[in-house]
Amino acid sequence: MCQRGVVTVHLLTNTTMYRMKVTAIIADDLVNNVKTYTRSSTVTEAITIALKDWVDIFNIRELNKKIIQNPISIDNGHQIREINRSI
C-alpha cells in the first residue's frame, strides 16, 4: 500500500519563497525510512531534508568530477596560508 498525499517543496530564490504542491505515490516503507533517517515528524519535512541532502551529494560528485579533470596543485602552502590569514 502506498501513501497518497500532498508534498510541499520549498524553493528558495533570493528572499522569495515559492512552494510547489506535488502529489506522488511513494511506497510506505520508503516514506517511513526517510522520516526515520531524517528524524522528521512530517512527510513534507522528511522529503525536503532528503531532497536537499540528495542535491548536496549530487553537487559534491559533480565538483569531484571537475577537480579530477583539473586537479588543484599547491606548490607553495606558505603563500596560501598568507592569503587566508589576510582575509
MONOR-V130916 format. One record per helix or strand. SS is the DSSP state (~ for helix, > for strand). FROM is the first residue (numbers start at 1). TO is the last residue. If there is no record, write none. Layout:
# MONOR-V130916
{{SS	FROM	TO} {SS	FROM	TO}}
This chain:
# MONOR-V130916
{{>	2	13} {>	16	27} {~	28	38} {~	43	69} {~	77	86}}
